[in-house]
């Protein structure tokens, strides 16, 4: 029986399951007919896992006749684990995957290109990968026995729907919900921030505390996903824009100095060999109406190209009418544009 409304990934897609490490896996979408020396590593957003981003099926189909294969990466914080995760751990796992891909493919096909792509909060992983010190700084609590990971260079990087979690939450607080008025939402939000600050860790500062599910569920997070006080404060970044937290990379009110400290560091780190492609959704449900998307992309371009080399891909754009994950019923044209921009960008990557 054929099920209607399912993507090709949901119906079944051939490929290879790779064990990157004993606890880290990735699925390579490939039929094994054409040599595939080049790789696109895909990282989803909060709550995503293997095959949960629908437009990935369009990308896989478009790249099927090419020499590119797609690795769908399942991070340790995928699915419901995002509330306990952190960007530093994510980029370590991406680094392991890049190394694995090169070690796996080079003996078969020779050197190939590797591009990392993030959807939504996966975009924060991509930006963190190419802009922070290498190896990254250790977390004072969770990295006491951590072995530093030196991140390998990547040929390209793509950010799709790089939205601000902080501005998304503030929009919910400002507008209220069907259950709670804006005044009630503000009280809930303020108390959650206050409690998270006061009790971020417990057991001699060795483990995370959790924000009650009854609170996170009312401000927009799934009630099935536990969120630590640490990650909550990073996502909502209550002292922004003056003192943004780690996850606050894409807010529209961030200072030029903050953009210099993030986008502006890409050239200095030397981890991005070619260019960054940014595909912002023009009708993103997670973006408040006060955000000027075109102006925001111009600021990012100015920040990343500040040191002479042109890291901003000319194929970057705000995709008209695109929703956050391009999953609505009217997204055929936005998905076509996304795939077109991506394939042209990957062609540029091959040209070097």
N, C-alpha and C positions, 0 to 999 in steps of 0.2 A: 504494500500500500504506500502510495506517495503522499507525504505530508505537505500541505500547503503552508507557505509563509516561512519556510526554513531556508537558511543560507546553504550554499554548497558545503560549507564546513560542517554544518549541523547534520546534513545528510550523510556525510562521510567523505573523507579526503585522504588519499594515500600519502604515506610519508614514512619517516624514520623517527623513532623515539630515541633521543640521545641522553645519556647520563653524563652531565657535565661534571658533577661531583657526586658522591654517594647520596646527597640530599637535594641536588639541583638538577632538574630535567628541562629539556626543550624538545619541541616537536618540529622536525623539518618537513615542510610541505613540499614534496617532490615525487614525481612518478618514476624517477630514475631512468628516463629515456634520453634526455639531453645532458651533456656534461654541465655541471653547475659549479664553476669555480668561485662565483661571487655570492655574497650572502647579505640578506636584510634581516637583522635581528629586531623583532617586534616586542615591545614592552607595553602592556596595557595600563589602565588607570586604577583608581581605588575600586576594589571589588572585582576587578577583572581577573580572568584566568585563561586557560587554553581555549581559544576559539570563541570567546564571549563578545569580541568586538566584530560586529557584522561585516563592516566594510573590508575586513581582512580577506574575506572570500573574493572580493573584486581584485584586490592586489595579487593574491595567489594566482587567480585565473589570468591576469594580465602578464604576469611574469613566467607563466608556465612554458611558453615557447622560447624563452630567453635563457641566458646562462646564469640567471639569478635564482636562488632558492630562498625561501622564507623560513626563519627559525622563530617559532612562537615560544617565548621564554616564560616559564612558570617560576616566578620569584618566590622566595620563602614567605613573602608578605602578600602573595596573590590571594584571590577570592576574599575570604573574611579576615585575613591576617593583616590587612593594611593598617589597622588601628594600633598595632603593636610594632609596626615597622619603622624604618628610618632610611633616609636617602643614602647615608654612608654605607649601610649594608647592601642596599640595592646596587650601588655602582661597583662594589666588590664582586657581586654575583654576575653583573654584566661583564666585568673584566675577565672573570673565569670563562665566560661563554665566548668572548672574542678570542681568547687564547686557544680554547678548545676547537673552535671553528677553523682557525688557521692550521692547527696541528692535524686536524682531521682531513681538511681539503687539500692542503698543499701537496702532500705525497701523491694524491690522485690527479690533480689538475694543474699543479703549479700555483704560484702566488695569485691570489684573487683579491677583490675589493670587499671590504666589510663596512656596512652602514648600519647604524643603530637608529631605531625609530621609536618614539614614545607617543602614546595617546593619553591626553589629559594629564594626570599626575605622572604618567610615564614620561611626559615632556620634562618634568622637574628632574627625573632621573637622568635624562639625556643632557640637560644643561649642567647638572651637578657633575656628570662624568667628564665633560670637556672644560669645565672652568675652575674646579677646586684643586688645591695642591695635590701632587702625585708623589708618594701615596697620600691619601686623605689624612686629616688630623684624627687622632684616636679619641673616642668618646671616653670621658673620665670614669664612667661607671661600667659600661657594657663592653669595653675593649681592653680590659685589664690583661687578658690572655690572648689578645688578637695579634695575629701575624700580619704585618702590613702587606697590602696588595698593591703592586705597581701596575697601574692601568696601561694597557697597550694603546697605541694610536689607532684611530679609526679613520677610514677614508671619507666618510660623510656622516651627517646627523640630521634627523628629521624630527620636528615637533609638530604634532597635530592636536588642536584644541588645547593650547597651553594657557589654561585659565587660572585665575587666582581663587584658591579655596577661601581665602580670607574675605574677599569681596563677595563671593557667593553666599557665605554665611551671613555677612552683614546685610545683604539684600533680604534674606529670609527674616532676619531680626527686624529690619525696617518695615517690611510689609506685613509681618505676622503670618499666621496660617489659618486654616479652617477651624482649628481647635483653639489657638491662642492669638490674642490681640498683639499688636506691636509692643504695647507696654508690658504685657506679660512675657513676651519673647525677650525683651531687653532685660527683665529681671532674671529670667532663667539663664540667659547668656552671661550676664555679669556674675551671677553666683557660681556658674560653672568655671569661669575663668579664675575667680577668687579662690575657689576650693582647689583647683588644679595647681595654682601657684603655691598654696599653703602646704599641700600634701602631694608633691610631684612623685616622690619616692617613699618607700617604707623599708622596714627590716634593715636598719642601719644604712639607708641609701643604697641598697643593693638590687632592689626590684621596683618595677613600675607600680604605681597605683592606677586604678581605673576610674574613668568618669562614669557615673551610673548610666545604664542603658536607657533608663526613663528620661534622662536629660538629653543624651546624644540623639535619641530617637525623635525628640520634639524639635530639635534645631536642624533636622534634615538628614542625619545619618541613619543607615539601616539599624533597626533594633537588634539584628542578629550579629552585629560586628562589635566586639569590645574595642574601646578606644582608650589608650593610656593617657594619663594627664600630660605626659611629655609630648606625645604626638599631637594631642589636642591643641596644646599651646603653640606647637610649631605650625599647625595648619591655620589656626585663627589669628596667630601673631598679634596679640592685643596691644603691643607697644609700637606697631607699625603706624605710619611709615618711617618714624624716626629710628626705631630699632627693630628692623625686620628679623623674624626667625628664619631658620634654615629653609622651610618650605615656601616662604613668601618670596617668590622669584618673579612673578608675572603681574603683580598688582599695578593698576594704572597710575597710582599716586606715589609710587616709589621715586626717590630722588635720583638725579643724574649720577650721584656718587654711588648709590646702590647698584645702578646699572653698570657703572664702571667696575664695581667689585664682582659682578657676575658675568654679564655678556662681555664686558671689556677685558676680562682675564683670559678669554679663549685663545687669543693670539699668543699670549705669554706662556700658557701651559704647553702648547705644541702637541696637543692630543687630537686635534682635528686637522687632517691633512688638506681637506678641500673646503667645502662650503656647508653652511647650515640652511636647511629648507624649513620654513615656517608656514604652516597651513592653518589659518585661524578660521573658525566657523562663524559665518556672518550672522546666523540666527541661533547662537549658542545659548541654551536655556540657563547655563550656569553663569552667564555674564550679565551684570546689571546694566540697565539701559543708559546709565550715565557714562559708560566706558566708550570712548572714541577708538574703535578698533584700528582704523587706518593710521591714526596719529600714534597709537601705541606701537605698531609695527615700525613706523618711521623712527621712533626713539630707540627701539631695539637695534635697528640697522645702524644707526649712528654710533651706538655704544660698541657694537661688535667689530665695526670696521675702523675703529679709532686708531689702530696702530699700523696703518698702511695697507696691509693685505686685505683683500675683499672677501670676507668670510660669509657675507650674506648672499644667498642664492637669489638670482633674479626671478626665479620661478615662485618665490614666496608670495603669498597673497591672502586676502580675506575672501573665502569662498562664498559667493552670494547664496543666501537662503540655506546654508548648511547648518544643521543642528549639531549638538555637541558631539555625538558619536555617529552622525549621519545614518541613524537607524530608523527615522520616521518614514512613513509610507510615501512621502513626497520627495525623497532624497535621491532619486535616480540621476538627475542632472548634477547635483553637488558631488555625488560619488564618481560620476564620469570625470568631472573636473579634477577631483583629487587624484584619481589614477593617472590622468593625463599629465598633471604636474609632476607626479612622482616618477613616472617613466621617463619624462624629459630630463628630470634631475639626475636619475640614475644613468642615463646616457651621458650626461656631462661628467659624472664621476668616472665613467669608463674612459672618457677622453683625457682625463687627468688634468 
